Amino acid sequence: MTGTSFTHAEACGAPGAGPRMREDLAELARLAAPIIASRLLIMGMTVTDTVVVGNYGGDALAALMIGAAPASVLLMVLVGLLTGVQVMAARHAGAGELHRSGAVWRRGVAYGLMVGSLIAAAGALFARPLLLALGQEPALVERAAPVLVLLALSMPVHAVYVACAFFLEAMKRPIAGMVALLAANLLNIVLDIWLVFGGLGVPPQAEMGAVIVTLACRVLLAGALVAYVLHVDRSGTWRVWSRPPREPYAEAEQRQLGYAAGSSNMLETGAFAGMTIIAGLVSTLAVGAYTIGLNVLAVMFMVALGLAVANSVLVSRAVGAGQPGRARGLAWLGLGVTVIAMALLGLGAWALSGVLAAAHTAQADTALRAGAAGVIAILALAIVFDGAQASLAANLRALGDVWVPTASHFFAYLAVMVPVGWVLAVGQGMGAEGLAWAILASSVVSAVLLVVRLMVFRPPPAA
């Protein structure tokens, strides 16, 4: 059998392929369910802030969104930079070297604090000049700059939370992070309503109320997960309590994984931000329809992302266990599961495109509703390929292929999506639907490039 026709059955061995595949599917489901829930709960906090502040007033919502936009890009970069925690910890666990996993966690927390502190300092110093440079009205900047400053100041503690969450997912303990996020969401709802609108002797804090709550929740999430990691490792199996010896090669690989994933996140977030700007060149209707469609796509993508993260943990463990063939088989299995799941979700979104559009729009706004429904219908197809490329990128990195997924994202999002989006939306007058077709095109390109890469890539021997 050639390398390009490699199957999961080959990895597992033909005689026991069926039972092994069922075991792998069951393990993937157990790990993916709480991780998917966690990703959806993270989005839930953002949705709560938007809804509560939006009900307070349009000016407050505009200040929140403008201030949060640069912070969201920085946050995605920060999350990417910590990807190495997950890959390396899972690899050590697969190799039976649990005593080395604590060093990964300690490096991740220290690195996250350092990068988060740099972001916090930059945000505090340059928030107002940055927003002015982006062409925002001075009156809006006066309200949005404090939002950006406070979100930037929360980055160090959020980095600690991310490092802990990634570590626990790698150690197959994702439920702790899910439970912490569920509690944070409930707290976020109550405190948002209180501080945004005021009450119990507290005057209305408008958009700053939501940001204060975000900071508080991030502090509590970080504290809860640090305490949990330390509690679970009381016996010292992971050695999170003790200072580890220097491992220059492992430290460098952990950083390299983070550099690659952080670059991908920055490219993707920046490209989608550019698409929003293109929508603004068309009309406010195009901005609204595109934003609604993107929100629906984002919810579906969280499921794909959860599957990708869970499967990459299994792949990393197989690499660490010295089973490269099995690792590649698991990567193909994860891709198949993701494509099926996204096809089902996409079919549902396509069938309910009108209903989903109506849920986001006023009854009288028939033009926006129709435009959003058209965008959702196109993105319902795009999610199949978008989910596939997310699965492929995560699993290739788990296999040890660090930079090719980043190069693929650079080409697909910057060289394909943004130019095609401009041509279709502006040049051809297709508006928001043109942007949706551009997203579909870039997702197909990225998925094809990465599936070819997975066909030919062989993981290096475990360190």
C-alpha positions in Angstrom: 0.0 0.0 0.0 1.4 3.4 -1.0 1.7 6.4 1.3 -0.9 8.4 -0.5 -3.6 5.7 0.0 -3.0 5.3 3.7 -6.1 4.5 5.7 -7.1 4.2 9.3 -7.4 0.5 8.9 -3.8 0.3 7.8 -2.7 2.1 10.9 -4.6 -0.2 13.2 -3.9 -3.4 11.4 -6.6 -5.0 9.2 -7.7 -7.9 11.6 -8.7 -5.5 14.4 -9.4 -2.4 12.4 -13.2 -2.4 13.1 -13.0 -2.7 16.9 -10.1 -0.3 17.1 -11.9 2.3 15.0 -15.0 2.0 17.2 -12.7 2.5 20.3 -11.1 5.5 18.7 -14.5 7.0 17.8 -15.7 6.5 21.3 -12.6 8.1 22.8 -12.9 11.0 20.4 -16.5 11.5 21.4 -15.7 11.5 25.1 -12.9 14.0 24.7 -14.6 16.2 22.1 -17.9 16.7 23.8 -16.6 18.8 26.8 -14.1 20.6 24.5 -16.9 21.6 22.0 -19.0 22.7 25.0 -16.1 24.9 26.2 -15.6 26.5 22.9 -19.3 27.3 22.7 -19.3 28.7 26.2 -16.4 31.0 25.4 -18.5 32.4 22.5 -21.5 32.5 24.9 -19.8 35.1 27.1 -19.2 37.4 24.1 -22.8 37.0 22.9 -24.0 37.9 26.4 -21.9 41.1 26.4 -23.2 42.0 23.0 -26.9 41.4 23.8 -26.8 43.2 27.2 -24.9 46.2 26.0 -26.9 46.4 22.8 -30.1 46.6 24.9 -28.5 49.4 26.9 -27.9 51.5 23.8 -26.4 51.7 20.4 -23.6 54.1 21.3 -22.5 51.8 24.1 -22.5 48.8 21.8 -20.5 50.7 19.2 -17.9 51.6 21.8 -17.7 48.0 23.0 -17.3 46.6 19.5 -14.7 49.1 18.4 -12.7 48.6 21.5 -13.0 44.8 21.5 -12.0 44.5 17.8 -8.2 45.0 18.2 -8.3 43.1 21.5 -9.9 40.1 19.7 -7.0 39.9 17.2 -4.5 40.1 20.0 -6.4 37.4 21.9 -6.4 35.0 19.0 -2.6 35.5 18.6 -2.1 34.8 22.3 -4.2 31.6 22.1 -2.2 30.5 19.1 1.1 31.1 20.8 0.1 28.7 23.6 -0.9 25.9 21.2 2.4 24.2 22.0 1.3 23.5 25.6 -1.4 21.2 24.2 0.7 19.4 21.6 3.7 18.8 23.8 1.8 17.8 27.0 -0.2 15.2 25.0 3.0 13.9 23.3 4.7 13.3 26.7 1.5 11.6 28.0 1.5 9.3 24.9 5.1 8.5 25.5 4.4 7.5 29.1 6.5 10.4 30.3 3.9 12.1 32.6 6.8 13.6 34.7 7.7 15.8 31.7 4.2 17.2 31.3 4.5 19.5 34.3 7.4 21.3 32.6 5.2 22.0 29.6 2.6 23.5 31.9 5.1 25.6 33.8 6.6 26.9 30.5 3.2 27.7 29.1 2.1 29.6 32.2 5.3 31.6 32.3 5.3 32.3 28.6 1.6 33.3 28.7 2.2 35.7 31.5 5.2 37.3 29.7 3.4 37.7 26.3 0.1 38.8 28.0 2.0 41.4 30.0 3.5 42.8 26.8 0.0 43.0 25.3 -1.3 44.7 28.4 1.5 47.3 28.4 1.0 48.0 24.7 -2.8 48.3 25.1 -2.5 50.7 28.0 0.0 52.9 26.1 -1.4 52.8 22.6 -5.1 52.1 22.7 -6.2 55.7 21.9 -3.6 56.4 19.2 -4.4 53.0 17.6 -8.1 53.6 17.4 -7.6 57.1 16.0 -5.2 55.7 13.4 -7.9 53.2 12.4 -10.0 56.2 11.4 -12.5 56.2 14.2 -14.3 59.3 15.3 -12.7 61.1 18.3 -15.9 61.0 20.3 -16.2 57.2 19.8 -12.5 56.7 20.6 -13.0 58.4 24.0 -15.4 55.6 24.9 -13.8 52.7 23.1 -10.2 53.3 24.3 -10.9 52.4 27.9 -12.6 49.2 26.7 -9.4 48.3 24.8 -7.2 49.2 27.7 -9.1 47.0 30.2 -9.3 44.1 27.8 -5.6 44.3 27.2 -4.9 44.4 30.9 -6.9 41.1 31.3 -4.6 39.3 28.8 -2.0 38.0 31.3 -4.6 36.2 33.4 -6.4 35.0 30.3 -3.1 33.5 29.1 -2.8 31.6 32.3 -6.4 30.3 31.9 -5.6 29.2 28.3 -2.4 27.5 29.2 -4.2 25.5 32.0 -7.2 24.7 29.7 -4.9 23.4 26.9 -2.9 21.4 29.4 -5.9 19.7 31.0 -7.3 18.9 27.5 -4.0 17.3 26.6 -4.2 15.2 29.8 -7.8 14.2 28.9 -9.3 16.2 31.7 -11.4 18.7 29.7 -14.4 18.7 32.0 -12.8 20.9 34.6 -12.4 23.7 32.0 -16.0 23.2 30.8 -17.4 23.4 34.3 -15.4 26.5 35.1 -16.7 28.2 31.9 -20.3 27.2 32.6 -20.0 28.9 36.0 -18.3 31.9 34.4 -21.1 32.2 31.9 -23.8 32.2 34.6 -21.8 34.8 36.6 -21.3 36.9 33.5 -25.0 37.1 32.8 -25.9 38.3 36.3 -23.1 40.7 36.7 -23.5 42.1 33.1 -27.1 43.0 33.7 -26.3 44.6 37.1 -23.2 46.6 36.1 -24.3 47.7 32.6 -27.7 48.9 33.7 -26.8 49.7 37.3 -28.6 48.9 40.5 -28.1 48.3 44.2 -26.4 51.7 44.6 -24.2 51.2 41.6 -24.7 53.7 38.7 -25.0 52.4 35.1 -21.5 51.5 33.8 -22.7 50.9 30.1 -20.0 49.2 28.0 -17.4 49.4 30.8 -19.7 47.3 33.0 -19.4 44.4 30.6 -15.6 44.8 30.3 -15.2 44.9 34.1 -17.1 41.7 34.3 -15.0 40.1 31.6 -11.8 41.0 33.5 -13.3 39.5 36.7 -14.4 36.3 35.0 -10.9 35.9 33.5 -9.3 36.3 36.8 -11.6 33.7 38.4 -11.2 31.2 35.5 -7.4 31.4 35.7 -7.4 31.0 39.5 -9.8 28.1 39.4 -7.8 26.1 36.8 -4.5 26.8 38.4 -5.9 25.6 41.7 -7.3 22.5 39.9 -4.0 21.6 38.2 -2.1 21.9 41.5 -4.8 19.9 43.3 -4.8 17.1 40.8 -1.0 16.8 40.9 -0.7 16.6 44.6 1.2 13.3 44.2 3.7 14.9 41.9 3.0 12.6 38.9 3.1 15.5 36.4 5.7 17.4 38.5 3.9 20.8 38.2 5.1 21.6 41.7 8.8 21.3 41.1 11.1 23.3 38.9 12.0 21.2 35.9 15.5 20.8 34.3 16.2 22.8 31.1 15.2 21.0 27.9 16.3 23.4 25.1 15.0 21.3 22.3 11.6 20.8 23.8 11.3 24.4 24.8 12.2 25.5 21.3 9.6 23.1 19.7 6.9 24.3 22.1 7.6 27.9 21.1 7.8 27.0 17.4 4.4 25.4 17.5 3.1 28.6 19.2 4.6 30.9 16.6 3.0 28.9 13.7 -0.4 28.7 15.3 -0.3 32.3 16.4 0.6 33.5 12.9 -2.3 31.4 11.5 -4.7 33.0 13.9 -3.5 36.5 13.2 -3.7 35.9 9.4 -7.2 34.4 9.7 -8.6 37.1 12.1 -7.0 39.9 10.0 -8.4 38.5 6.8 -11.9 38.3 8.1 -11.6 41.8 9.5 -10.6 42.9 6.0 -13.7 41.3 4.7 -15.8 43.4 7.1 -14.1 46.5 5.7 -15.0 45.4 2.2 -18.6 44.9 3.2 -18.5 48.5 4.5 -17.4 49.7 1.0 -20.6 48.1 -0.4 -23.4 49.2 2.0 -24.6 49.0 5.6 -27.0 46.3 4.4 -24.0 44.3 3.2 -22.3 44.7 6.6 -25.4 43.5 8.4 -26.0 40.5 6.2 -22.3 39.5 6.3 -22.1 39.9 10.1 -25.2 37.8 10.7 -23.9 35.0 8.3 -20.5 35.1 10.0 -22.1 34.7 13.4 -23.9 31.5 12.2 -20.7 30.2 10.6 -18.8 30.9 13.9 -21.2 28.8 16.0 -20.8 25.9 13.6 -17.1 26.4 13.4 -16.8 26.0 17.2 -18.0 22.4 16.8 -15.4 21.8 14.1 -12.7 23.4 16.3 -13.7 21.3 19.3 -13.4 18.1 17.2 -10.0 19.3 15.8 -8.6 20.0 19.2 -9.8 16.7 20.7 -8.5 14.7 17.7 -5.1 16.5 17.7 -4.7 15.4 21.3 -5.2 11.8 20.3 -2.8 12.3 17.4 -0.1 13.9 19.6 -0.4 11.0 22.1 0.1 8.5 19.3 3.2 10.4 18.1 4.6 10.4 21.6 3.9 6.7 21.9 6.1 6.1 18.8 3.2 5.1 16.6 3.4 7.4 13.6 1.2 5.1 11.4 -1.5 5.1 14.0 -1.1 8.9 14.4 -1.8 9.4 10.7 -4.7 7.0 10.8 -6.2 9.0 13.7 -5.7 12.2 11.7 -7.7 10.8 8.7 -10.4 9.5 11.1 -10.7 12.9 12.7 -11.1 14.5 9.2 -13.8 12.1 8.3 -15.8 12.7 11.5 -15.4 16.4 11.1 -16.6 16.4 7.5 -19.7 14.3 8.4 -20.5 16.5 11.4 -20.1 19.7 9.4 -22.2 18.4 6.5 -25.0 17.7 8.9 -24.8 21.1 10.5 -24.5 22.8 7.2 -27.5 21.0 5.9 -29.5 22.2 8.9 -28.2 25.8 8.5 -29.2 25.7 4.8 -32.7 24.4 5.5 -33.2 27.0 8.3 -31.4 29.9 6.7 -34.6 32.0 6.6 -35.3 31.2 10.3 -31.8 32.0 11.4 -31.8 35.3 9.5 -35.2 36.2 11.0 -33.8 35.5 14.5 -31.2 38.2 13.9 -33.4 40.9 12.3 -36.4 43.0 13.0 -39.6 41.8 11.2 -39.8 45.0 9.2 -36.3 44.8 7.9 -37.1 42.5 5.0 -34.1 43.4 2.9 -31.6 42.6 5.6 -33.4 39.4 6.4 -33.3 38.2 2.8 -29.7 39.2 2.4 -28.6 37.4 5.6 -30.6 34.3 4.5 -28.6 34.2 1.2 -25.3 34.5 3.0 -26.2 31.8 5.5 -27.1 29.4 2.7 -23.7 29.8 1.0 -21.8 29.6 4.3 -23.7 26.4 5.1 -21.7 24.8 2.3 -18.5 26.6 3.3 -18.5 25.2 6.8 -17.8 21.6 5.4 -14.5 22.8 3.9 -13.8 25.2 6.7 -14.2 22.5 9.3 -12.0 20.1 7.2 -9.2 22.6 7.0 -9.3 23.3 10.7 -9.1 19.5 11.4 -6.3 19.1 9.0 -4.2 22.0 10.3 -4.6 20.9 13.9 -3.7 17.3 13.2 -0.7 18.2 11.0 0.7 20.3 13.8 0.1 17.4 16.2 2.0 15.2 13.8 5.0 17.7 13.8 4.3 19.6 10.6 4.6 23.1 12.1 4.7 25.7 9.3 3.0 24.2 6.2 -0.5 24.8 7.7 0.4 28.4 8.4 1.6 28.8 4.8 -1.6 27.3 3.6 -3.6 29.8 5.7 -1.6 32.7 4.3 -2.3 31.7 0.7 -6.0 30.8 1.2 -7.0 33.7 3.3 -4.8 36.6 2.1 -4.1 35.6 -1.5 -7.6 34.1 -2.3 -10.3 35.1 0.2 -9.7 38.9 0.4 -9.0 39.6 -3.3 -11.9 37.3 -4.4 -14.1 38.9 -1.9 -13.4 42.4 -3.2 -13.9 41.3 -6.8 -17.2 39.6 -6.2 -18.6 42.0 -3.6 -17.5 45.3 -5.1 -16.4 44.6 -8.7 -19.2 42.3 -9.6 -21.8 44.0 -7.3 -22.7 40.8 -5.5 -22.5 42.4 -2.0 -22.5 40.2 1.0 -23.2 37.1 -1.0 -19.9 37.7 -2.9 -18.1 37.7 0.4 -19.7 34.4 1.3 -18.6 32.9 -2.0 -15.1 34.1 -1.3 -15.1 32.4 2.1 -16.2 29.2 0.4 -13.5 29.5 -2.2 -10.7 30.1 0.3 -11.9 27.2 2.5 -11.9 24.8 -0.5 -8.4 25.9 -1.4 -7.1 25.5 2.2 -8.7 22.1 2.6 -7.3 20.8 -0.7 -3.8 22.0 0.1 -3.8 20.5 3.6 -5.3 17.1 2.5 -2.5 16.8 0.0 0.0 17.6 2.7 -1.4 15.0 5.0 -1.2 12.4 2.2 2.5 12.9 1.8 3.7 14.0 5.3 5.3 11.5 7.7 5.8 12.5 11.3 9.4 12.6 12.6 10.5 10.1 15.2 9.4 11.0 18.7 12.0 13.0 20.7 
